[in-house]
Structure formats: structure tokens, C-alpha cells
Amino acid sequence: MTTAVETGNKADLPPPASTVGVVGWMRENLFSSWRSTVLTLLAVYLLYVAIPPLLQWTVFDAIWTGNEAKDCKLPDGSAKDGACWIFIKAWIGGFMYGLYPYDLRWRVDVAAVLVLLMFAPLAVKRLPFKNIYGVAVILLYPVVAYFMFRGFIDFPLSDPQSTTHPWRVVETSKWGGLALTLLIASVGIIASLPLGILLALGRRSHMPIVSTFSVLFIELWRGVPLITVLFMSSVMLPLFLPEGVNFDKLLRALIGVTLFSSAYMAEVVRGGLQAIPKGQYEAAMALGLNFVRMMALIVMPQALRYVIPSIVNTFIGLFKDTTLVAIIGMFDLLGAIQLGNADPKWLGFGMEGYVFAAALYFVFCFSMSRYSQHLERKLHTGHKKR
């Protein structure tokens, strides 16, 4: 009896302090072996070398107050050691709106608010006809954004440069900044997913014509760099059109980006379809479901759930690739920053603009990544929080 009691008491003892808590985590993940220890110490040294100068430049020595470039320079005209965030303050309007007329920028703000209001009801879990409403919003969003950005009244005014009429047309060549980046990325994301699904189904089709067309389309667009696609759509395509026929440059860029992204999306979806066990197809056919119902109700929801990380990764890549529209003369966020760097008043402060752009891209890309992880947990795809 005494031995049993002692054994029970030993079993109830807490684990050693070195195996739990912060110390236990560090021993398991950072110092589990001599190789891990060496790599940990090397990483700590690199952080020690890199982080203090970065904080010194971005925060402690940075110039936060002032309105002119001279506030960031020494008496001899050379730049001060810290970052000149006054440059971002002075050019923030251009970074957000590009060359869009100053007195009409409220239209872009209204468009953003309307889009948020349109998508807000989708956050309600028990919204009636949620799927139908979601599809309607996705289809309607580009139309609302286009007419809010462009306007829809085009008539000659006494002053050609005047923008006194609130809905006067603003040509797409004046669109730019973060607003244009978000527009191109969102339209490309929304349009490439359904097109990619159709191409993936077409590639797996037993009809030779459909399968061959899908394979040729996917391999063609995957084998050509996006910068070449944009260059062809902007410069070469007009040469093949009949005289007097022309497409807006932004529209050509949107089509090129969408087709390019849809080819990659098709391969992602095809990977998800191949992961579905054969028994799922057989069970659907045993229930008497036709091909459309089988794909819509049984196969495709599972396939898309399996490849959520790859889909979001494609979306993130597309969002970052929007910077390539600068090659065809469109001032997206990066193009607007380059325009600000070329301002004679602010020469020498380009680094601050690129750091600002990097921060914005990180915020949007990281947000998409976190949302994808939320979907994985919500749909029980086996995702583990890290």
C-alpha cells in the first residue's frame, strides 16, 4: 500500500521547470542541438547588427515635422541622417490618387465607401440569399468603381481644364496611386478565379476540342512573362485593330492581368480536383447528379477548400505584380512614388517612398494571408495555428 501511494504521489508531481514555459520552448525550438544553437546565435547576431541602425534611421533620427525639403537637409544642403517622412506627408495625395484631379478625389473616396458598404452584409452569417447577393456584389463592384472613378458626363466646358462639374469624365490616364493598384488587383482577383475554374474543368474534360483549347490557353499564358503581356496589350494590340477601333489602356491591362492570372489559377484548381478521391465522384453519380450538380455541390467545394493556401498565394502574387503596369505608363502606387522621386523639390528622398510602398504592400499581403488561415480554420482543412 505504501509503495502504491508513493508511486501515485510521484505521478502527480509537476514536470521539470526546464521542459515547460518559455525555457522549455527555447530548449525545444532554439537549442535542441548544437546545430540549432549555432543557427540561433547567428540569427541573434544578424538581428543585433541590422535592427539598431534600421530603428535609428526610421524612428530616432527621422524628421517628422516640417513642410518643405529644406527641413530634411543640413545647412550645407546635404540630407540629414534620418528618414525624411515629410516627403510622404507632402506626396501622400499623389501616392493615393496619382494624377487624379484634386477637387474630384472625393469621388474615389465615395467609391471606396460604397464598395465597403456593398461587401459589409456578407459578414452576416445568416444573411438570406447570401450566395446570390455575394455574386451580385462581385459583378456589380467593378461597374460602380468604374463610373465613380471615370464619371459619366462628358461635354465641353468653357475651360478645358475645369472640373467644376462633379461628374465630368476623368480619363483613365489620370487614374493612379494606391486606388489604381487596388482596382487592378481586385478586378483581376475577382475575374481570374471563375475563369481559372472553367479552364481547370476544361483541361480535365473528355471532349478533345475543349481539353486542347484549355491546355493551349494555360500553357501559352503561363509561358509568357506578365511584363510581356502588358507590353503587347498596350503597344502591339492596337496595331492589329481596325482603324478607328481602340480600347482603353486600363481595360487592356485589366484583360491581360486577368488572363495571365487565370492560367495559374487553373493549375491551382486542377491540383485541388486531383486531390478529390474517386469515391466522391462515384457517390455523386450514384445519387443521380449530373455533371454540373456534381461539380457545384460535391467536388468543387472540396477542391477549393483543399487549395485555399495556393489560391491566396496566387492572389498575393497578382497584387504585387500590379506594379508592372508602370511599364505601360500607368501610375499605380509604385509609379506614383517614382513620380514623386522625380520632383526636383524632393530629389534624394526616394528611399522613404519605397519604404512606404513596402509597408503598404506588406499590410495588404499579410492581411490576405491571415484571412486565408482564418478560412482554413473555419472550414476545418487541418490547418494548425502557428
C-alpha positions as a Markdown table, in Angstrom:
| # | Residue | x | y | z |
|---|---|---|---|---|
| 1 | Met | 0.0 | 0.0 | 0.0 |
| 2 | Thr | 2.8 | 2.4 | 0.8 |
| 3 | Thr | 4.5 | 1.8 | -2.5 |
| 4 | Ala | 1.3 | 2.5 | -4.4 |
| 5 | Val | 0.8 | 5.7 | -2.5 |
| 6 | Glu | 4.3 | 6.9 | -3.2 |
| 7 | Thr | 4.0 | 6.0 | -6.8 |
| 8 | Gly | 0.8 | 7.9 | -7.1 |
| 9 | Asn | 2.4 | 10.9 | -5.4 |
| 10 | Lys | 5.3 | 10.8 | -7.9 |
| 11 | Ala | 2.9 | 10.7 | -10.8 |
| 12 | Asp | 1.2 | 13.9 | -9.5 |
| 13 | Leu | 4.4 | 15.9 | -9.4 |
| 14 | Pro | 4.7 | 18.8 | -11.9 |
| 15 | Pro | 7.1 | 18.4 | -14.9 |
| 16 | Pro | 10.6 | 19.9 | -14.6 |
| 17 | Ala | 10.7 | 23.6 | -15.0 |
| 18 | Ser | 13.2 | 23.3 | -17.8 |
| 19 | Thr | 10.7 | 21.5 | -20.0 |
| 20 | Val | 7.7 | 23.9 | -19.8 |
| 21 | Gly | 7.0 | 27.5 | -20.4 |
| 22 | Val | 9.4 | 29.9 | -22.1 |
| 23 | Val | 12.5 | 27.9 | -21.1 |
| 24 | Gly | 11.1 | 24.7 | -22.4 |
| 25 | Trp | 10.0 | 26.3 | -25.7 |
| 26 | Met | 13.5 | 27.7 | -26.2 |
| 27 | Arg | 15.2 | 24.4 | -25.4 |
| 28 | Glu | 12.9 | 22.6 | -27.8 |
| 29 | Asn | 13.0 | 25.1 | -30.7 |
| 30 | Leu | 16.2 | 27.1 | -30.4 |
| 31 | Phe | 18.7 | 25.0 | -28.5 |
| 32 | Ser | 17.7 | 21.4 | -29.2 |
| 33 | Ser | 21.1 | 20.5 | -30.8 |
| 34 | Trp | 24.4 | 22.1 | -31.4 |
| 35 | Arg | 23.4 | 22.9 | -35.0 |
| 36 | Ser | 20.2 | 24.6 | -33.8 |
| 37 | Thr | 22.2 | 26.5 | -31.2 |
| 38 | Val | 24.7 | 27.8 | -33.7 |
| 39 | Leu | 21.9 | 28.9 | -36.1 |
| 40 | Thr | 20.1 | 30.6 | -33.2 |
| 41 | Leu | 23.2 | 32.6 | -32.1 |
| 42 | Leu | 23.9 | 33.5 | -35.7 |
| 43 | Ala | 20.4 | 34.8 | -36.2 |
| 44 | Val | 20.6 | 36.8 | -32.9 |
| 45 | Tyr | 23.9 | 38.4 | -34.2 |
| 46 | Leu | 22.3 | 39.3 | -37.5 |
| 47 | Leu | 19.4 | 40.9 | -35.8 |
| 48 | Tyr | 21.7 | 42.8 | -33.5 |
| 49 | Val | 23.6 | 44.2 | -36.5 |
| 50 | Ala | 20.6 | 45.1 | -38.6 |
| 51 | Ile | 17.8 | 46.3 | -36.3 |
| 52 | Pro | 19.5 | 49.1 | -34.3 |
| 53 | Pro | 20.6 | 51.0 | -37.5 |
| 54 | Leu | 17.2 | 50.5 | -39.0 |
| 55 | Leu | 15.4 | 51.9 | -35.9 |
| 56 | Gln | 17.9 | 54.7 | -35.8 |
| 57 | Trp | 17.1 | 55.7 | -39.4 |
| 58 | Thr | 13.3 | 55.1 | -39.4 |
| 59 | Val | 12.4 | 56.4 | -35.9 |
| 60 | Phe | 15.0 | 58.0 | -33.7 |
| 61 | Asp | 16.8 | 60.2 | -36.3 |
| 62 | Ala | 13.8 | 60.6 | -38.6 |
| 63 | Ile | 12.4 | 64.0 | -39.4 |
| 64 | Trp | 8.7 | 64.1 | -38.6 |
| 65 | Thr | 7.8 | 67.8 | -38.6 |
| 66 | Gly | 8.1 | 70.4 | -41.4 |
| 67 | Asn | 6.6 | 71.1 | -44.8 |
| 68 | Glu | 9.5 | 71.5 | -47.2 |
| 69 | Ala | 12.5 | 69.5 | -48.3 |
| 70 | Lys | 14.9 | 72.0 | -46.7 |
| 71 | Asp | 13.6 | 70.8 | -43.3 |
| 72 | Cys | 15.3 | 67.5 | -44.0 |
| 73 | Lys | 18.6 | 69.0 | -45.1 |
| 74 | Leu | 21.7 | 70.4 | -43.3 |
| 75 | Pro | 22.8 | 74.0 | -43.8 |
| 76 | Asp | 25.3 | 72.8 | -46.5 |
| 77 | Gly | 22.5 | 71.2 | -48.5 |
| 78 | Ser | 23.2 | 67.5 | -47.7 |
| 79 | Ala | 20.5 | 65.3 | -46.3 |
| 80 | Lys | 20.2 | 64.6 | -42.6 |
| 81 | Asp | 21.0 | 61.1 | -41.3 |
| 82 | Gly | 17.3 | 60.1 | -40.5 |
| 83 | Ala | 14.4 | 59.3 | -42.8 |
| 84 | Cys | 12.5 | 62.3 | -44.2 |
| 85 | Trp | 8.9 | 61.4 | -43.6 |
| 86 | Ile | 7.9 | 64.9 | -44.6 |
| 87 | Phe | 8.3 | 63.6 | -48.2 |
| 88 | Ile | 5.5 | 61.1 | -47.6 |
| 89 | Lys | 3.4 | 63.8 | -46.0 |
| 90 | Ala | 3.8 | 66.2 | -48.9 |
| 91 | Trp | 3.1 | 63.5 | -51.5 |
| 92 | Ile | 0.5 | 61.4 | -49.8 |
| 93 | Gly | -2.2 | 62.7 | -52.1 |
| 94 | Gly | -0.3 | 61.6 | -55.2 |
| 95 | Phe | 0.5 | 58.2 | -53.7 |
| 96 | Met | -3.1 | 57.6 | -53.0 |
| 97 | Tyr | -4.8 | 59.1 | -56.1 |
| 98 | Gly | -2.0 | 59.6 | -58.7 |
| 99 | Leu | -2.8 | 62.3 | -61.2 |
| 100 | Tyr | -6.5 | 62.3 | -60.4 |
| 101 | Pro | -7.8 | 65.9 | -60.2 |
| 102 | Tyr | -7.5 | 67.2 | -56.7 |
| 103 | Asp | -11.0 | 68.6 | -56.5 |
| 104 | Leu | -12.6 | 65.4 | -57.7 |
| 105 | Arg | -10.7 | 63.0 | -55.4 |
| 106 | Trp | -13.8 | 62.7 | -53.2 |
| 107 | Arg | -15.3 | 60.5 | -55.9 |
| 108 | Val | -12.6 | 57.9 | -55.3 |
| 109 | Asp | -13.3 | 58.1 | -51.5 |
| 110 | Val | -17.0 | 57.7 | -52.1 |
| 111 | Ala | -16.4 | 54.7 | -54.4 |
| 112 | Ala | -14.3 | 53.0 | -51.6 |
| 113 | Val | -17.1 | 53.7 | -49.1 |
| 114 | Leu | -19.7 | 52.3 | -51.4 |
| 115 | Val | -17.7 | 49.1 | -52.0 |
| 116 | Leu | -17.2 | 48.6 | -48.3 |
| 117 | Leu | -21.0 | 49.0 | -47.7 |
| 118 | Met | -21.7 | 46.6 | -50.5 |
| 119 | Phe | -19.5 | 43.9 | -49.1 |
| 120 | Ala | -20.4 | 44.5 | -45.4 |
| 121 | Pro | -23.6 | 42.4 | -45.4 |
| 122 | Leu | -21.5 | 39.4 | -46.4 |
| 123 | Ala | -20.1 | 39.3 | -42.9 |
| 124 | Val | -23.6 | 38.4 | -41.5 |
| 125 | Lys | -23.6 | 34.7 | -41.1 |
| 126 | Arg | -27.4 | 34.2 | -41.6 |
| 127 | Leu | -27.9 | 36.7 | -44.4 |
| 128 | Pro | -30.8 | 35.5 | -46.6 |
| 129 | Phe | -29.8 | 34.5 | -50.2 |
| 130 | Lys | -26.2 | 35.2 | -49.2 |
| 131 | Asn | -24.7 | 33.4 | -52.2 |
| 132 | Ile | -26.8 | 35.2 | -54.7 |
| 133 | Tyr | -26.1 | 38.6 | -53.0 |
| 134 | Gly | -22.3 | 37.8 | -53.0 |
| 135 | Val | -22.3 | 37.0 | -56.7 |
| 136 | Ala | -24.3 | 40.2 | -57.4 |
| 137 | Val | -21.9 | 42.3 | -55.4 |
| 138 | Ile | -18.9 | 40.8 | -57.1 |
| 139 | Leu | -20.3 | 41.5 | -60.5 |
| 140 | Leu | -21.6 | 45.0 | -59.6 |
| 141 | Tyr | -18.5 | 46.2 | -57.8 |
| 142 | Pro | -16.3 | 46.9 | -60.9 |
| 143 | Val | -19.1 | 48.8 | -62.6 |
| 144 | Val | -19.7 | 51.0 | -59.5 |
| 145 | Ala | -15.9 | 51.7 | -59.2 |
| 146 | Tyr | -15.5 | 52.4 | -62.9 |
| 147 | Phe | -18.3 | 55.0 | -63.1 |
| 148 | Met | -17.3 | 56.6 | -59.8 |
| 149 | Phe | -13.7 | 56.9 | -61.0 |
| 150 | Arg | -14.4 | 57.9 | -64.5 |
| 151 | Gly | -17.7 | 59.9 | -64.3 |
| 152 | Phe | -20.4 | 59.7 | -66.9 |
| 153 | Ile | -21.0 | 63.3 | -68.2 |
| 154 | Asp | -18.7 | 64.4 | -71.0 |
| 155 | Phe | -19.4 | 67.8 | -72.5 |
| 156 | Pro | -17.2 | 70.8 | -73.5 |
| 157 | Leu | -16.8 | 73.4 | -70.8 |
| 158 | Ser | -15.6 | 77.0 | -71.2 |
| 159 | Asp | -12.3 | 76.0 | -69.6 |
| 160 | Pro | -11.0 | 72.6 | -70.9 |
| 161 | Gln | -9.0 | 72.2 | -67.6 |
| 162 | Ser | -12.0 | 73.0 | -65.4 |
| 163 | Thr | -13.5 | 70.3 | -63.2 |
| 164 | Thr | -16.3 | 72.3 | -61.7 |
| 165 | His | -18.9 | 69.7 | -62.8 |
| 166 | Pro | -18.8 | 66.9 | -60.2 |
| 167 | Trp | -19.4 | 64.1 | -62.7 |
| 168 | Arg | -17.2 | 65.3 | -65.6 |
| 169 | Val | -15.3 | 62.4 | -67.2 |
| 170 | Val | -11.8 | 61.8 | -65.8 |
| 171 | Glu | -9.7 | 59.8 | -68.3 |
| 172 | Thr | -8.1 | 56.6 | -67.1 |
| 173 | Ser | -4.7 | 58.0 | -67.9 |
| 174 | Lys | -5.1 | 60.2 | -64.8 |
| 175 | Trp | -6.0 | 57.4 | -62.5 |
| 176 | Gly | -3.2 | 56.2 | -60.3 |
| 177 | Gly | -1.8 | 55.6 | -56.9 |
| 178 | Leu | -3.0 | 53.1 | -54.4 |
| 179 | Ala | -6.5 | 53.5 | -55.7 |
| 180 | Leu | -5.5 | 52.2 | -59.2 |
| 181 | Thr | -3.4 | 49.4 | -57.6 |
| 182 | Leu | -6.4 | 48.2 | -55.6 |
| 183 | Leu | -8.7 | 48.5 | -58.6 |
| 184 | Ile | -6.5 | 46.4 | -60.9 |
| 185 | Ala | -5.7 | 43.8 | -58.2 |
| 186 | Ser | -9.3 | 43.4 | -57.1 |
| 187 | Val | -10.7 | 43.1 | -60.7 |
| 188 | Gly | -8.0 | 40.6 | -61.6 |
| 189 | Ile | -8.7 | 38.5 | -58.5 |
| 190 | Ile | -12.4 | 38.5 | -58.9 |
| 191 | Ala | -12.3 | 37.7 | -62.6 |
| 192 | Ser | -9.4 | 35.2 | -62.6 |
| 193 | Leu | -11.0 | 32.7 | -60.1 |
| 194 | Pro | -14.1 | 31.8 | -62.0 |
| 195 | Leu | -12.2 | 31.8 | -65.3 |
| 196 | Gly | -9.5 | 29.6 | -63.7 |
| 197 | Ile | -12.2 | 27.1 | -62.5 |
| 198 | Leu | -13.6 | 26.9 | -66.1 |
| 199 | Leu | -10.1 | 26.3 | -67.5 |
| 200 | Ala | -9.3 | 23.6 | -64.9 |
| 201 | Leu | -12.6 | 21.8 | -65.7 |
| 202 | Gly | -11.9 | 22.2 | -69.4 |
| 203 | Arg | -8.4 | 20.7 | -69.1 |
| 204 | Arg | -9.9 | 17.7 | -67.4 |
| 205 | Ser | -12.7 | 17.4 | -70.0 |
| 206 | His | -13.1 | 14.3 | -72.1 |
| 207 | Met | -14.0 | 16.4 | -75.1 |
| 208 | Pro | -10.8 | 16.8 | -77.2 |
| 209 | Ile | -11.7 | 20.3 | -78.5 |
| 210 | Val | -12.3 | 21.7 | -75.0 |
| 211 | Ser | -9.4 | 20.0 | -73.5 |
| 212 | Thr | -7.0 | 21.0 | -76.2 |
| 213 | Phe | -8.1 | 24.6 | -76.1 |
| 214 | Ser | -7.7 | 24.7 | -72.3 |
| 215 | Val | -4.3 | 23.2 | -72.4 |
| 216 | Leu | -3.1 | 25.6 | -75.1 |
| 217 | Phe | -4.5 | 28.6 | -73.3 |
| 218 | Ile | -3.0 | 27.7 | -70.0 |
| 219 | Glu | 0.4 | 26.8 | -71.3 |
| 220 | Leu | 0.6 | 29.9 | -73.5 |
| 221 | Trp | -0.2 | 32.3 | -70.7 |
| 222 | Arg | 2.0 | 30.5 | -68.2 |
| 223 | Gly | 4.9 | 30.5 | -70.6 |
| 224 | Val | 4.9 | 34.3 | -71.2 |
| 225 | Pro | 6.1 | 36.9 | -68.6 |
| 226 | Leu | 3.4 | 39.3 | -67.4 |
| 227 | Ile | 5.5 | 42.3 | -68.4 |
| 228 | Thr | 5.4 | 40.9 | -72.0 |
| 229 | Val | 1.6 | 40.5 | -71.8 |
| 230 | Leu | 1.2 | 44.1 | -70.6 |
| 231 | Phe | 3.6 | 45.4 | -73.3 |
| 232 | Met | 1.7 | 43.5 | -76.0 |
| 233 | Ser | -1.7 | 44.7 | -74.8 |
| 234 | Ser | -0.5 | 48.3 | -74.6 |
| 235 | Val | 1.7 | 48.7 | -77.7 |
| 236 | Met | 1.2 | 45.8 | -80.1 |
| 237 | Leu | -2.5 | 45.1 | -79.8 |
| 238 | Pro | -3.6 | 48.5 | -81.2 |
| 239 | Leu | -1.5 | 47.8 | -84.3 |
| 240 | Phe | -3.7 | 44.8 | -85.2 |
| 241 | Leu | -7.1 | 46.5 | -84.6 |
| 242 | Pro | -9.0 | 48.2 | -87.5 |
| 243 | Glu | -8.5 | 51.9 | -88.0 |
| 244 | Gly | -10.6 | 53.9 | -85.6 |
| 245 | Val | -11.1 | 51.0 | -83.2 |
| 246 | Asn | -9.3 | 51.4 | -79.9 |
| 247 | Phe | -9.6 | 50.0 | -76.3 |
| 248 | Asp | -8.8 | 52.0 | -73.2 |
| 249 | Lys | -5.3 | 51.3 | -71.9 |
| 250 | Leu | -6.6 | 50.4 | -68.5 |
| 251 | Leu | -9.1 | 48.0 | -70.0 |
| 252 | Arg | -6.3 | 46.3 | -72.0 |
| 253 | Ala | -4.2 | 46.0 | -68.8 |
| 254 | Leu | -7.1 | 44.5 | -66.9 |
| 255 | Ile | -7.8 | 41.9 | -69.6 |
| 256 | Gly | -4.1 | 41.0 | -69.7 |
| 257 | Val | -3.7 | 40.7 | -66.0 |
| 258 | Thr | -6.9 | 38.6 | -65.7 |
| 259 | Leu | -6.0 | 36.2 | -68.4 |
| 260 | Phe | -2.5 | 35.8 | -67.1 |
| 261 | Ser | -3.7 | 35.1 | -63.5 |
| 262 | Ser | -6.4 | 32.8 | -64.7 |
| 263 | Ala | -3.9 | 30.4 | -66.2 |
| 264 | Tyr | -2.1 | 30.0 | -62.9 |
| 265 | Met | -5.4 | 29.8 | -61.1 |
| 266 | Ala | -6.5 | 26.9 | -63.4 |
| 267 | Glu | -3.5 | 24.8 | -62.4 |
| 268 | Val | -4.1 | 25.5 | -58.7 |
| 269 | Val | -7.8 | 24.4 | -59.1 |
| 270 | Arg | -6.7 | 21.4 | -61.1 |
| 271 | Gly | -4.5 | 20.3 | -58.2 |
| 272 | Gly | -7.5 | 20.5 | -55.9 |
| 273 | Leu | -9.6 | 18.4 | -58.3 |
| 274 | Gln | -6.9 | 15.7 | -58.4 |
| 275 | Ala | -6.9 | 15.5 | -54.6 |
| 276 | Ile | -10.6 | 14.5 | -54.5 |
| 277 | Pro | -10.9 | 10.7 | -54.0 |
| 278 | Lys | -12.6 | 8.8 | -56.9 |
| 279 | Gly | -15.2 | 7.7 | -54.4 |
| 280 | Gln | -16.6 | 11.2 | -54.2 |
| 281 | Tyr | -17.4 | 11.2 | -58.0 |
| 282 | Glu | -18.9 | 7.7 | -57.8 |
| 283 | Ala | -21.1 | 8.7 | -54.8 |
| 284 | Ala | -22.3 | 11.8 | -56.6 |
| 285 | Met | -23.1 | 9.8 | -59.8 |
| 286 | Ala | -24.8 | 7.1 | -57.6 |
| 287 | Leu | -27.1 | 9.8 | -56.3 |
| 288 | Gly | -28.1 | 10.6 | -59.9 |
| 289 | Leu | -26.4 | 14.0 | -60.0 |
| 290 | Asn | -25.5 | 15.3 | -63.4 |
| 291 | Phe | -22.1 | 16.8 | -64.1 |
| 292 | Val | -23.0 | 20.4 | -63.2 |
| 293 | Arg | -24.6 | 19.5 | -59.9 |
| 294 | Met | -21.8 | 17.0 | -59.1 |
| 295 | Met | -19.2 | 19.7 | -59.6 |
| 296 | Ala | -21.1 | 22.5 | -57.9 |
| 297 | Leu | -22.4 | 20.6 | -54.9 |
| 298 | Ile | -19.8 | 17.8 | -54.2 |
| 299 | Val | -16.5 | 18.1 | -56.0 |
| 300 | Met | -15.6 | 21.8 | -56.4 |
| 301 | Pro | -16.4 | 22.9 | -52.8 |
| 302 | Gln | -14.0 | 20.3 | -51.5 |
| 303 | Ala | -11.3 | 21.0 | -54.2 |
| 304 | Leu | -11.3 | 24.7 | -53.5 |
| 305 | Arg | -11.2 | 24.1 | -49.7 |
| 306 | Tyr | -8.0 | 22.0 | -50.2 |
| 307 | Val | -6.2 | 24.6 | -52.2 |
| 308 | Ile | -7.1 | 27.8 | -50.2 |
| 309 | Pro | -3.4 | 28.5 | -49.4 |
| 310 | Ser | -2.4 | 28.2 | -53.1 |
| 311 | Ile | -5.3 | 30.3 | -54.2 |
| 312 | Val | -4.5 | 33.1 | -51.8 |
| 313 | Asn | -0.8 | 32.8 | -52.7 |
| 314 | Thr | -1.8 | 33.4 | -56.4 |
| 315 | Phe | -3.9 | 36.4 | -55.3 |
| 316 | Ile | -0.9 | 37.8 | -53.3 |
| 317 | Gly | 1.4 | 37.4 | -56.3 |
| 318 | Leu | -1.2 | 39.1 | -58.5 |
| 319 | Phe | -1.5 | 42.0 | -56.1 |
| 320 | Lys | 2.3 | 42.6 | -56.2 |
| 321 | Asp | 2.5 | 42.1 | -59.9 |
| 322 | Thr | 0.3 | 45.2 | -60.4 |
| 323 | Thr | 3.5 | 47.2 | -60.1 |
| 324 | Leu | 4.3 | 46.1 | -63.7 |
| 325 | Val | 1.7 | 48.4 | -65.1 |
| 326 | Ala | 4.2 | 51.2 | -64.7 |
| 327 | Ile | 5.9 | 49.8 | -67.8 |
| 328 | Ile | 2.9 | 50.9 | -69.9 |
| 329 | Gly | 2.8 | 54.4 | -68.5 |
| 330 | Met | 0.2 | 53.8 | -65.7 |
| 331 | Phe | 0.9 | 55.4 | -62.4 |
| 332 | Asp | 0.0 | 52.8 | -59.8 |
| 333 | Leu | 1.3 | 53.1 | -56.3 |
| 334 | Leu | 4.9 | 52.4 | -57.3 |
| 335 | Gly | 4.6 | 54.6 | -60.4 |
| 336 | Ala | 3.3 | 57.4 | -58.2 |
| 337 | Ile | 6.2 | 57.1 | -55.8 |
| 338 | Gln | 8.6 | 57.2 | -58.7 |
| 339 | Leu | 6.8 | 60.3 | -59.9 |
| 340 | Gly | 7.4 | 61.8 | -56.5 |
| 341 | Asn | 11.0 | 60.9 | -56.5 |
| 342 | Ala | 11.4 | 62.8 | -59.8 |
| 343 | Asp | 10.1 | 66.0 | -58.3 |
| 344 | Pro | 13.1 | 68.5 | -58.3 |
| 345 | Lys | 12.0 | 69.7 | -54.9 |
| 346 | Trp | 12.3 | 66.3 | -53.3 |
| 347 | Leu | 15.4 | 64.8 | -55.0 |
| 348 | Gly | 17.3 | 62.5 | -52.8 |
| 349 | Phe | 14.4 | 61.1 | -50.7 |
| 350 | Gly | 13.5 | 58.1 | -52.8 |
| 351 | Met | 14.3 | 55.6 | -50.1 |
| 352 | Glu | 11.5 | 56.9 | -47.9 |
| 353 | Gly | 9.0 | 56.4 | -50.7 |
| 354 | Tyr | 10.0 | 52.8 | -51.4 |
| 355 | Val | 9.9 | 52.0 | -47.7 |
| 356 | Phe | 6.3 | 53.5 | -47.5 |
| 357 | Ala | 5.3 | 51.4 | -50.6 |
| 358 | Ala | 6.8 | 48.2 | -49.0 |
| 359 | Ala | 4.9 | 48.9 | -45.8 |
| 360 | Leu | 1.6 | 49.2 | -47.7 |
| 361 | Tyr | 2.2 | 46.1 | -49.7 |
| 362 | Phe | 3.1 | 44.2 | -46.6 |
| 363 | Val | -0.1 | 45.3 | -44.8 |
| 364 | Phe | -2.4 | 44.1 | -47.7 |
| 365 | Cys | -0.5 | 40.9 | -48.4 |
| 366 | Phe | -0.3 | 39.9 | -44.8 |
| 367 | Ser | -4.0 | 40.7 | -44.3 |
| 368 | Met | -4.8 | 38.3 | -47.2 |
| 369 | Ser | -2.6 | 35.7 | -45.7 |
| 370 | Arg | -4.2 | 35.9 | -42.3 |
| 371 | Tyr | -7.7 | 35.8 | -43.8 |
| 372 | Ser | -6.8 | 32.6 | -45.7 |
| 373 | Gln | -5.7 | 31.0 | -42.4 |
| 374 | His | -9.0 | 32.1 | -40.9 |
| 375 | Leu | -10.8 | 30.3 | -43.7 |
| 376 | Glu | -8.8 | 27.2 | -43.2 |
| 377 | Arg | -9.7 | 27.0 | -39.6 |
| 378 | Lys | -13.3 | 27.9 | -40.3 |
| 379 | Leu | -13.6 | 25.2 | -43.0 |
| 380 | His | -11.6 | 22.6 | -40.9 |
| 381 | Thr | -9.0 | 21.9 | -43.5 |
| 382 | Gly | -6.5 | 20.6 | -41.0 |
| 383 | His | -4.7 | 24.0 | -40.6 |
| 384 | Lys | -2.8 | 24.4 | -37.3 |
| 385 | Lys | -2.3 | 27.9 | -35.9 |
| 386 | Arg | 1.4 | 28.8 | -35.8 |
